Amino acid sequence: MSIDYLLQQLTNALSLGSIYALTAIGYTIVYGILRLINFAHGDVLMLGAYSAGFVFSQLYLPFSVAIVVSMVLAALIGLTIERAAYRPCVGPLKKPR
């Protein structure tokens, strides 16, 4: 086993672990605030990743622009899910007194 192979596998493990950690944190935050679980959280993450890949590889825009576009798209999808699915179930949030 070469050192290059070991470093590549370490990088792969850290990347995948970071994605899993971000997904788990997202589930925790949404459940902690709304007390509802969002099973579409992974789908929103996947759509953001695919949109970044599309913008970068097909539209030939810089990687930083692709990341910003994917973040905006994922935020809009999350907002749409919140308005269409969560708000009718939970109702408007009450202001604390």
PDB file as gemmi writes it, atoms N, CA and C in Angstrom:
CRYST1    1.000    1.000    1.000  90.00  90.00  90.00 P 1                      
ATOM      1  N   MET A   1       0.856  -1.167   0.000  1.00  0.00           N  
ATOM      2  CA  MET A   1       0.000   0.000   0.000  1.00  0.00           C  
ATOM      3  C   MET A   1       0.907   1.236   0.000  1.00  0.00           C  
ATOM      4  N   SER A   2       0.677   2.113  -0.980  1.00  0.00           N  
ATOM      5  CA  SER A   2       1.501   3.311  -1.081  1.00  0.00           C  
ATOM      6  C   SER A   2       0.930   4.428  -0.219  1.00  0.00           C  
ATOM      7  N   ILE A   3       1.750   5.407   0.040  1.00  0.00           N  
ATOM      8  CA  ILE A   3       1.325   6.552   0.840  1.00  0.00           C  
ATOM      9  C   ILE A   3       0.285   7.384   0.092  1.00  0.00           C  
ATOM     10  N   ASP A   4       0.376   7.430  -1.250  1.00  0.00           N  
ATOM     11  CA  ASP A   4      -0.611   8.162  -2.045  1.00  0.00           C  
ATOM     12  C   ASP A   4      -1.996   7.541  -1.907  1.00  0.00           C  
ATOM     13  N   TYR A   5      -2.044   6.221  -1.957  1.00  0.00           N  
ATOM     14  CA  TYR A   5      -3.319   5.522  -1.804  1.00  0.00           C  
ATOM     15  C   TYR A   5      -3.906   5.766  -0.416  1.00  0.00           C  
ATOM     16  N   LEU A   6      -3.058   5.724   0.593  1.00  0.00           N  
ATOM     17  CA  LEU A   6      -3.521   5.945   1.960  1.00  0.00           C  
ATOM     18  C   LEU A   6      -4.050   7.371   2.142  1.00  0.00           C  
ATOM     19  N   LEU A   7      -3.366   8.352   1.600  1.00  0.00           N  
ATOM     20  CA  LEU A   7      -3.816   9.738   1.700  1.00  0.00           C  
ATOM     21  C   LEU A   7      -5.125   9.952   0.933  1.00  0.00           C  
ATOM     22  N   GLN A   8      -5.262   9.295  -0.231  1.00  0.00           N  
ATOM     23  CA  GLN A   8      -6.507   9.420  -0.990  1.00  0.00           C  
ATOM     24  C   GLN A   8      -7.676   8.813  -0.225  1.00  0.00           C  
ATOM     25  N   GLN A   9      -7.479   7.667   0.390  1.00  0.00           N  
ATOM     26  CA  GLN A   9      -8.551   7.045   1.162  1.00  0.00           C  
ATOM     27  C   GLN A   9      -8.892   7.851   2.406  1.00  0.00           C  
ATOM     28  N   LEU A  10      -7.902   8.471   3.017  1.00  0.00           N  
ATOM     29  CA  LEU A  10      -8.154   9.343   4.161  1.00  0.00           C  
ATOM     30  C   LEU A  10      -8.971  10.563   3.745  1.00  0.00           C  
ATOM     31  N   THR A  11      -8.632  11.142   2.592  1.00  0.00           N  
ATOM     32  CA  THR A  11      -9.400  12.270   2.064  1.00  0.00           C  
ATOM     33  C   THR A  11     -10.828  11.859   1.741  1.00  0.00           C  
ATOM     34  N   ASN A  12     -11.002  10.709   1.135  1.00  0.00           N  
ATOM     35  CA  ASN A  12     -12.350  10.206   0.829  1.00  0.00           C  
ATOM     36  C   ASN A  12     -13.166  10.005   2.103  1.00  0.00           C  
ATOM     37  N   ALA A  13     -12.544   9.438   3.114  1.00  0.00           N  
ATOM     38  CA  ALA A  13     -13.250   9.185   4.371  1.00  0.00           C  
ATOM     39  C   ALA A  13     -13.642  10.484   5.056  1.00  0.00           C  
ATOM     40  N   LEU A  14     -12.759  11.465   5.064  1.00  0.00           N  
ATOM     41  CA  LEU A  14     -13.089  12.758   5.672  1.00  0.00           C  
ATOM     42  C   LEU A  14     -14.192  13.478   4.897  1.00  0.00           C  
ATOM     43  N   SER A  15     -14.167  13.400   3.585  1.00  0.00           N  
ATOM     44  CA  SER A  15     -15.206  14.041   2.771  1.00  0.00           C  
ATOM     45  C   SER A  15     -16.563  13.404   3.017  1.00  0.00           C  
ATOM     46  N   LEU A  16     -16.626  12.089   2.971  1.00  0.00           N  
ATOM     47  CA  LEU A  16     -17.896  11.404   3.181  1.00  0.00           C  
ATOM     48  C   LEU A  16     -18.396  11.585   4.608  1.00  0.00           C  
ATOM     49  N   GLY A  17     -17.499  11.540   5.576  1.00  0.00           N  
ATOM     50  CA  GLY A  17     -17.888  11.769   6.966  1.00  0.00           C  
ATOM     51  C   GLY A  17     -18.411  13.174   7.184  1.00  0.00           C  
ATOM     52  N   SER A  18     -17.836  14.146   6.493  1.00  0.00           N  
ATOM     53  CA  SER A  18     -18.322  15.517   6.609  1.00  0.00           C  
ATOM     54  C   SER A  18     -19.724  15.662   6.038  1.00  0.00           C  
ATOM     55  N   ILE A  19     -19.988  15.003   4.934  1.00  0.00           N  
ATOM     56  CA  ILE A  19     -21.332  15.043   4.345  1.00  0.00           C  
ATOM     57  C   ILE A  19     -22.338  14.391   5.289  1.00  0.00           C  
ATOM     58  N   TYR A  20     -21.980  13.256   5.861  1.00  0.00           N  
ATOM     59  CA  TYR A  20     -22.878  12.597   6.819  1.00  0.00           C  
ATOM     60  C   TYR A  20     -23.125  13.487   8.040  1.00  0.00           C  
ATOM     61  N   ALA A  21     -22.075  14.150   8.515  1.00  0.00           N  
ATOM     62  CA  ALA A  21     -22.217  15.013   9.690  1.00  0.00           C  
ATOM     63  C   ALA A  21     -23.126  16.205   9.392  1.00  0.00           C  
ATOM     64  N   LEU A  22     -22.970  16.829   8.234  1.00  0.00           N  
ATOM     65  CA  LEU A  22     -23.827  17.954   7.871  1.00  0.00           C  
ATOM     66  C   LEU A  22     -25.286  17.519   7.740  1.00  0.00           C  
ATOM     67  N   THR A  23     -25.516  16.355   7.174  1.00  0.00           N  
ATOM     68  CA  THR A  23     -26.884  15.843   7.056  1.00  0.00           C  
ATOM     69  C   THR A  23     -27.472  15.584   8.431  1.00  0.00           C  
ATOM     70  N   ALA A  24     -26.711  14.983   9.322  1.00  0.00           N  
ATOM     71  CA  ALA A  24     -27.199  14.707  10.673  1.00  0.00           C  
ATOM     72  C   ALA A  24     -27.473  15.988  11.452  1.00  0.00           C  
ATOM     73  N   ILE A  25     -26.611  16.988  11.296  1.00  0.00           N  
ATOM     74  CA  ILE A  25     -26.844  18.272  11.963  1.00  0.00           C  
ATOM     75  C   ILE A  25     -28.117  18.919  11.433  1.00  0.00           C  
ATOM     76  N   GLY A  26     -28.340  18.823  10.136  1.00  0.00           N  
ATOM     77  CA  GLY A  26     -29.564  19.376   9.554  1.00  0.00           C  
ATOM     78  C   GLY A  26     -30.809  18.705  10.100  1.00  0.00           C  
ATOM     79  N   TYR A  27     -30.784  17.376  10.190  1.00  0.00           N  
ATOM     80  CA  TYR A  27     -31.920  16.653  10.783  1.00  0.00           C  
ATOM     81  C   TYR A  27     -32.153  17.109  12.223  1.00  0.00           C  
ATOM     82  N   THR A  28     -31.081  17.238  12.978  1.00  0.00           N  
ATOM     83  CA  THR A  28     -31.188  17.618  14.388  1.00  0.00           C  
ATOM     84  C   THR A  28     -31.757  19.018  14.555  1.00  0.00           C  
ATOM     85  N   ILE A  29     -31.293  19.950  13.751  1.00  0.00           N  
ATOM     86  CA  ILE A  29     -31.780  21.324  13.864  1.00  0.00           C  
ATOM     87  C   ILE A  29     -33.255  21.410  13.508  1.00  0.00           C  
ATOM     88  N   VAL A  30     -33.654  20.784  12.407  1.00  0.00           N  
ATOM     89  CA  VAL A  30     -35.061  20.841  11.992  1.00  0.00           C  
ATOM     90  C   VAL A  30     -35.945  20.157  13.028  1.00  0.00           C  
ATOM     91  N   TYR A  31     -35.531  18.999  13.519  1.00  0.00           N  
ATOM     92  CA  TYR A  31     -36.352  18.308  14.510  1.00  0.00           C  
ATOM     93  C   TYR A  31     -36.402  19.085  15.822  1.00  0.00           C  
ATOM     94  N   GLY A  32     -35.296  19.687  16.210  1.00  0.00           N  
ATOM     95  CA  GLY A  32     -35.261  20.443  17.454  1.00  0.00           C  
ATOM     96  C   GLY A  32     -36.151  21.669  17.425  1.00  0.00           C  
ATOM     97  N   ILE A  33     -36.295  22.299  16.268  1.00  0.00           N  
ATOM     98  CA  ILE A  33     -37.105  23.508  16.173  1.00  0.00           C  
ATOM     99  C   ILE A  33     -38.574  23.180  15.926  1.00  0.00           C  
ATOM    100  N   LEU A  34     -38.851  22.330  14.954  1.00  0.00           N  
ATOM    101  CA  LEU A  34     -40.233  22.079  14.546  1.00  0.00           C  
ATOM    102  C   LEU A  34     -40.864  20.849  15.187  1.00  0.00           C  
ATOM    103  N   ARG A  35     -40.044  19.998  15.760  1.00  0.00           N  
ATOM    104  CA  ARG A  35     -40.505  18.716  16.301  1.00  0.00           C  
ATOM    105  C   ARG A  35     -41.136  17.831  15.229  1.00  0.00           C  
ATOM    106  N   LEU A  36     -40.716  18.037  13.982  1.00  0.00           N  
ATOM    107  CA  LEU A  36     -41.107  17.202  12.849  1.00  0.00           C  
ATOM    108  C   LEU A  36     -39.834  16.792  12.135  1.00  0.00           C  
ATOM    109  N   ILE A  37     -39.793  15.557  11.654  1.00  0.00           N  
ATOM    110  CA  ILE A  37     -38.607  15.100  10.952  1.00  0.00           C  
ATOM    111  C   ILE A  37     -38.764  15.387   9.461  1.00  0.00           C  
ATOM    112  N   ASN A  38     -37.715  15.851   8.834  1.00  0.00           N  
ATOM    113  CA  ASN A  38     -37.737  16.190   7.415  1.00  0.00           C  
ATOM    114  C   ASN A  38     -37.009  15.094   6.653  1.00  0.00           C  
ATOM    115  N   PHE A  39     -37.761  14.170   6.078  1.00  0.00           N  
ATOM    116  CA  PHE A  39     -37.133  13.091   5.331  1.00  0.00           C  
ATOM    117  C   PHE A  39     -36.648  13.544   3.962  1.00  0.00           C  
ATOM    118  N   ALA A  40     -36.991  14.748   3.551  1.00  0.00           N  
ATOM    119  CA  ALA A  40     -36.521  15.281   2.275  1.00  0.00           C  
ATOM    120  C   ALA A  40     -35.193  16.013   2.419  1.00  0.00           C  
ATOM    121  N   HIS A  41     -34.611  16.007   3.600  1.00  0.00           N  
ATOM    122  CA  HIS A  41     -33.366  16.741   3.839  1.00  0.00           C  
ATOM    123  C   HIS A  41     -32.240  16.224   2.939  1.00  0.00           C  
ATOM    124  N   GLY A  42     -32.123  14.935   2.817  1.00  0.00           N  
ATOM    125  CA  GLY A  42     -31.098  14.358   1.947  1.00  0.00           C  
ATOM    126  C   GLY A  42     -31.346  14.672   0.487  1.00  0.00           C  
ATOM    127  N   ASP A  43     -32.612  14.748   0.098  1.00  0.00           N  
ATOM    128  CA  ASP A  43     -32.939  15.096  -1.281  1.00  0.00           C  
ATOM    129  C   ASP A  43     -32.528  16.521  -1.603  1.00  0.00           C  
ATOM    130  N   VAL A  44     -32.740  17.430  -0.676  1.00  0.00           N  
ATOM    131  CA  VAL A  44     -32.328  18.822  -0.882  1.00  0.00           C  
ATOM    132  C   VAL A  44     -30.803  18.897  -0.987  1.00  0.00           C  
ATOM    133  N   LEU A  45     -30.102  18.156  -0.158  1.00  0.00           N  
ATOM    134  CA  LEU A  45     -28.642  18.100  -0.225  1.00  0.00           C  
ATOM    135  C   LEU A  45     -28.182  17.576  -1.586  1.00  0.00           C  
ATOM    136  N   MET A  46     -28.851  16.527  -2.080  1.00  0.00           N  
ATOM    137  CA  MET A  46     -28.501  15.943  -3.368  1.00  0.00           C  
ATOM    138  C   MET A  46     -28.787  16.907  -4.514  1.00  0.00           C  
ATOM    139  N   LEU A  47     -29.927  17.607  -4.471  1.00  0.00           N  
ATOM    140  CA  LEU A  47     -30.234  18.574  -5.529  1.00  0.00           C  
ATOM    141  C   LEU A  47     -29.227  19.718  -5.545  1.00  0.00           C  
ATOM    142  N   GLY A  48     -28.784  20.151  -4.378  1.00  0.00           N  
ATOM    143  CA  GLY A  48     -27.752  21.178  -4.320  1.00  0.00           C  
ATOM    144  C   GLY A  48     -26.448  20.698  -4.945  1.00  0.00           C  
ATOM    145  N   ALA A  49     -26.063  19.481  -4.657  1.00  0.00           N  
ATOM    146  CA  ALA A  49     -24.818  18.937  -5.216  1.00  0.00           C  
ATOM    147  C   ALA A  49     -24.918  18.773  -6.731  1.00  0.00           C  
ATOM    148  N   TYR A  50     -26.050  18.255  -7.201  1.00  0.00           N  
ATOM    149  CA  TYR A  50     -26.220  18.085  -8.645  1.00  0.00           C  
ATOM    150  C   TYR A  50     -26.287  19.432  -9.362  1.00  0.00           C  
ATOM    151  N   SER A  51     -26.917  20.419  -8.739  1.00  0.00           N  
ATOM    152  CA  SER A  51     -26.974  21.726  -9.391  1.00  0.00           C  
ATOM    153  C   SER A  51     -25.587  22.363  -9.464  1.00  0.00           C  
ATOM    154  N   ALA A  52     -24.771  22.191  -8.430  1.00  0.00           N  
ATOM    155  CA  ALA A  52     -23.395  22.701  -8.480  1.00  0.00           C  
ATOM    156  C   ALA A  52     -22.607  21.994  -9.577  1.00  0.00           C  
ATOM    157  N   GLY A  53     -22.770  20.700  -9.688  1.00  0.00           N  
ATOM    158  CA  GLY A  53     -22.082  19.958 -10.748  1.00  0.00           C  
ATOM    159  C   GLY A  53     -22.526  20.385 -12.133  1.00  0.00           C  
ATOM    160  N   PHE A  54     -23.826  20.634 -12.299  1.00  0.00           N  
ATOM    161  CA  PHE A  54     -24.348  21.063 -13.594  1.00  0.00           C  
ATOM    162  C   PHE A  54     -23.827  22.443 -13.966  1.00  0.00           C  
ATOM    163  N   VAL A  55     -23.886  23.373 -13.027  1.00  0.00           N  
ATOM    164  CA  VAL A  55     -23.433  24.737 -13.306  1.00  0.00           C  
ATOM    165  C   VAL A  55     -21.938  24.745 -13.629  1.00  0.00           C  
ATOM    166  N   PHE A  56     -21.173  23.943 -12.919  1.00  0.00           N  
ATOM    167  CA  PHE A  56     -19.728  23.910 -13.129  1.00  0.00           C  
ATOM    168  C   PHE A  56     -19.357  23.218 -14.436  1.00  0.00           C  
ATOM    169  N   SER A  57     -19.976  22.072 -14.724  1.00  0.00           N  
ATOM    170  CA  SER A  57     -19.539  21.282 -15.870  1.00  0.00           C  
ATOM    171  C   SER A  57     -20.255  21.612 -17.171  1.00  0.00           C  
ATOM    172  N   GLN A  58     -21.502  22.022 -17.104  1.00  0.00           N  
ATOM    173  CA  GLN A  58     -22.256  22.275 -18.331  1.00  0.00           C  
ATOM    174  C   GLN A  58     -22.340  23.756 -18.699  1.00  0.00           C  
ATOM    175  N   LEU A  59     -22.423  24.620 -17.700  1.00  0.00           N  
ATOM    176  CA  LEU A  59     -22.497  26.058 -17.973  1.00  0.00           C  
ATOM    177  C   LEU A  59     -21.126  26.720 -17.941  1.00  0.00           C  
ATOM    178  N   TYR A  60     -20.098  25.963 -17.538  1.00  0.00           N  
ATOM    179  CA  TYR A  60     -18.704  26.406 -17.527  1.00  0.00           C  
ATOM    180  C   TYR A  60     -18.493  27.683 -16.708  1.00  0.00           C  
ATOM    181  N   LEU A  61     -19.210  27.778 -15.605  1.00  0.00           N  
ATOM    182  CA  LEU A  61     -19.003  28.890 -14.684  1.00  0.00           C  
ATOM    183  C   LEU A  61     -17.969  28.470 -13.641  1.00  0.00           C  
ATOM    184  N   PRO A  62     -17.332  29.429 -12.985  1.00  0.00           N  
ATOM    185  CA  PRO A  62     -16.335  29.072 -11.958  1.00  0.00           C  
ATOM    186  C   PRO A  62     -16.956  28.273 -10.806  1.00  0.00           C  
ATOM    187  N   PHE A  63     -16.107  27.513 -10.131  1.00  0.00           N  
ATOM    188  CA  PHE A  63     -16.578  26.648  -9.053  1.00  0.00           C  
ATOM    189  C   PHE A  63     -17.232  27.448  -7.930  1.00  0.00           C  
ATOM    190  N   SER A  64     -16.673  28.609  -7.607  1.00  0.00           N  
ATOM    191  CA  SER A  64     -17.253  29.430  -6.542  1.00  0.00           C  
ATOM    192  C   SER A  64     -18.661  29.893  -6.909  1.00  0.00           C  
ATOM    193  N   VAL A  65     -18.899  30.215  -8.173  1.00  0.00           N  
ATOM    194  CA  VAL A  65     -20.235  30.603  -8.621  1.00  0.00           C  
ATOM    195  C   VAL A  65     -21.176  29.403  -8.546  1.00  0.00           C  
ATOM    196  N   ALA A  66     -20.690  28.232  -8.917  1.00  0.00           N  
ATOM    197  CA  ALA A  66     -21.511  27.024  -8.854  1.00  0.00           C  
ATOM    198  C   ALA A  66     -21.940  26.720  -7.419  1.00  0.00           C  
ATOM    199  N   ILE A  67     -21.055  26.918  -6.463  1.00  0.00           N  
ATOM    200  CA  ILE A  67     -21.392  26.677  -5.062  1.00  0.00           C  
ATOM    201  C   ILE A  67     -22.450  27.659  -4.588  1.00  0.00           C  
ATOM    202  N   VAL A  68     -22.311  28.921  -4.953  1.00  0.00           N  
ATOM    203  CA  VAL A  68     -23.295  29.936  -4.540  1.00  0.00           C  
ATOM    204  C   VAL A  68     -24.659  29.636  -5.171  1.00  0.00           C  
ATOM    205  N   VAL A  69     -24.675  29.272  -6.447  1.00  0.00           N  
ATOM    206  CA  VAL A  69     -25.932  28.938  -7.121  1.00  0.00           C  
ATOM    207  C   VAL A  69     -26.590  27.733  -6.456  1.00  0.00           C  
ATOM    208  N   SER A  70     -25.806  26.725  -6.106  1.00  0.00           N  
ATOM    209  CA  SER A  70     -26.379  25.535  -5.472  1.00  0.00           C  
ATOM    210  C   SER A  70     -26.918  25.849  -4.080  1.00  0.00           C  
ATOM    211  N   MET A  71     -26.242  26.740  -3.352  1.00  0.00           N  
ATOM    212  CA  MET A  71     -26.737  27.120  -2.024  1.00  0.00           C  
ATOM    213  C   MET A  71     -28.058  27.876  -2.136  1.00  0.00           C  
ATOM    214  N   VAL A  72     -28.160  28.773  -3.101  1.00  0.00           N  
ATOM    215  CA  VAL A  72     -29.406  29.524  -3.296  1.00  0.00           C  
ATOM    216  C   VAL A  72     -30.532  28.584  -3.698  1.00  0.00           C  
ATOM    217  N   LEU A  73     -30.250  27.660  -4.618  1.00  0.00           N  
ATOM    218  CA  LEU A  73     -31.272  26.710  -5.049  1.00  0.00           C  
ATOM    219  C   LEU A  73     -31.734  25.820  -3.897  1.00  0.00           C  
ATOM    220  N   ALA A  74     -30.792  25.322  -3.105  1.00  0.00           N  
ATOM    221  CA  ALA A  74     -31.159  24.479  -1.967  1.00  0.00           C  
ATOM    222  C   ALA A  74     -31.962  25.262  -0.935  1.00  0.00           C  
ATOM    223  N   ALA A  75     -31.617  26.522  -0.724  1.00  0.00           N  
ATOM    224  CA  ALA A  75     -32.382  27.354   0.211  1.00  0.00           C  
ATOM    225  C   ALA A  75     -33.803  27.579  -0.295  1.00  0.00           C  
ATOM    226  N   LEU A  76     -33.954  27.827  -1.586  1.00  0.00           N  
ATOM    227  CA  LEU A  76     -35.294  28.019  -2.148  1.00  0.00           C  
ATOM    228  C   LEU A  76     -36.129  26.750  -2.054  1.00  0.00           C  
ATOM    229  N   ILE A  77     -35.513  25.613  -2.292  1.00  0.00           N  
ATOM    230  CA  ILE A  77     -36.236  24.347  -2.166  1.00  0.00           C  
ATOM    231  C   ILE A  77     -36.632  24.107  -0.715  1.00  0.00           C  
ATOM    232  N   GLY A  78     -35.726  24.387   0.216  1.00  0.00           N  
ATOM    233  CA  GLY A  78     -36.049  24.243   1.635  1.00  0.00           C  
ATOM    234  C   GLY A  78     -37.171  25.167   2.065  1.00  0.00           C  
ATOM    235  N   LEU A  79     -37.160  26.391   1.568  1.00  0.00           N  
ATOM    236  CA  LEU A  79     -38.232  27.337   1.883  1.00  0.00           C  
ATOM    237  C   LEU A  79     -39.560  26.867   1.313  1.00  0.00           C  
ATOM    238  N   THR A  80     -39.524  26.331   0.111  1.00  0.00           N  
ATOM    239  CA  THR A  80     -40.748  25.804  -0.504  1.00  0.00           C  
ATOM    240  C   THR A  80     -41.300  24.631   0.294  1.00  0.00           C  
ATOM    241  N   ILE A  81     -40.436  23.737   0.738  1.00  0.00           N  
ATOM    242  CA  ILE A  81     -40.876  22.600   1.555  1.00  0.00           C  
ATOM    243  C   ILE A  81     -41.474  23.086   2.865  1.00  0.00           C  
ATOM    244  N   GLU A  82     -40.839  24.083   3.471  1.00  0.00           N  
ATOM    245  CA  GLU A  82     -41.352  24.611   4.738  1.00  0.00           C  
ATOM    246  C   GLU A  82     -42.730  25.233   4.546  1.00  0.00           C  
ATOM    247  N   ARG A  83     -42.904  26.003   3.485  1.00  0.00           N  
ATOM    248  CA  ARG A  83     -44.187  26.675   3.252  1.00  0.00           C  
ATOM    249  C   ARG A  83     -45.275  25.699   2.827  1.00  0.00           C  
ATOM    250  N   ALA A  84     -44.928  24.706   2.014  1.00  0.00           N  
ATOM    251  CA  ALA A  84     -45.941  23.798   1.477  1.00  0.00           C  
ATOM    252  C   ALA A  84     -46.258  22.633   2.407  1.00  0.00           C  
ATOM    253  N   ALA A  85     -45.283  22.170   3.179  1.00  0.00           N  
ATOM    254  CA  ALA A  85     -45.503  20.958   3.974  1.00  0.00           C  
ATOM    255  C   ALA A  85     -45.563  21.225   5.476  1.00  0.00           C  
ATOM    256  N   TYR A  86     -44.598  21.977   6.011  1.00  0.00           N  
ATOM    257  CA  TYR A  86     -44.531  22.145   7.460  1.00  0.00           C  
ATOM    258  C   TYR A  86     -45.538  23.144   7.999  1.00  0.00           C  
ATOM    259  N   ARG A  87     -45.657  24.277   7.342  1.00  0.00           N  
ATOM    260  CA  ARG A  87     -46.540  25.315   7.865  1.00  0.00           C  
ATOM    261  C   ARG A  87     -47.990  24.843   7.973  1.00  0.00           C  
ATOM    262  N   PRO A  88     -48.546  24.103   7.010  1.00  0.00           N  
ATOM    263  CA  PRO A  88     -49.910  23.601   7.204  1.00  0.00           C  
ATOM    264  C   PRO A  88     -50.033  22.604   8.363  1.00  0.00           C  
ATOM    265  N   CYS A  89     -48.968  21.860   8.639  1.00  0.00           N  
ATOM    266  CA  CYS A  89     -49.021  20.872   9.733  1.00  0.00           C  
ATOM    267  C   CYS A  89     -48.862  21.523  11.094  1.00  0.00           C  
ATOM    268  N   VAL A  90     -47.958  22.466  11.215  1.00  0.00           N  
ATOM    269  CA  VAL A  90     -47.628  23.071  12.502  1.00  0.00           C  
ATOM    270  C   VAL A  90     -48.465  24.297  12.752  1.00  0.00           C  
ATOM    271  N   GLY A  91     -48.791  25.043  11.733  1.00  0.00           N  
ATOM    272  CA  GLY A  91     -49.490  26.309  11.885  1.00  0.00           C  
ATOM    273  C   GLY A  91     -48.472  27.399  12.083  1.00  0.00           C  
ATOM    274  N   PRO A  92     -48.915  28.629  12.142  1.00  0.00           N  
ATOM    275  CA  PRO A  92     -47.961  29.727  12.322  1.00  0.00           C  
ATOM    276  C   PRO A  92     -47.310  29.643  13.710  1.00  0.00           C  
ATOM    277  N   LEU A  93     -46.049  29.981  13.746  1.00  0.00           N  
ATOM    278  CA  LEU A  93     -45.318  29.951  15.014  1.00  0.00           C  
ATOM    279  C   LEU A  93     -45.814  31.085  15.910  1.00  0.00           C  
ATOM    280  N   LYS A  94     -46.032  30.775  17.155  1.00  0.00           N  
ATOM    281  CA  LYS A  94     -46.525  31.774  18.095  1.00  0.00           C  
ATOM    282  C   LYS A  94     -45.350  32.553  18.677  1.00  0.00           C  
ATOM    283  N   LYS A  95     -45.567  33.832  18.922  1.00  0.00           N  
ATOM    284  CA  LYS A  95     -44.526  34.652  19.515  1.00  0.00           C  
ATOM    285  C   LYS A  95     -44.465  34.392  21.021  1.00  0.00           C  
ATOM    286  N   PRO A  96     -43.247  34.267  21.572  1.00  0.00           N  
ATOM    287  CA  PRO A  96     -43.155  34.090  23.025  1.00  0.00           C  
ATOM    288  C   PRO A  96     -43.548  35.388  23.735  1.00  0.00           C  
ATOM    289  N   ARG A  97     -44.119  35.248  24.919  1.00  0.00           N  
ATOM    290  CA  ARG A  97     -44.556  36.434  25.687  1.00  0.00           C  
ATOM    291  C   ARG A  97     -43.549  36.800  26.722  1.00  0.00           C  
TER     292      ARG A  97                                                      
END                                                                             
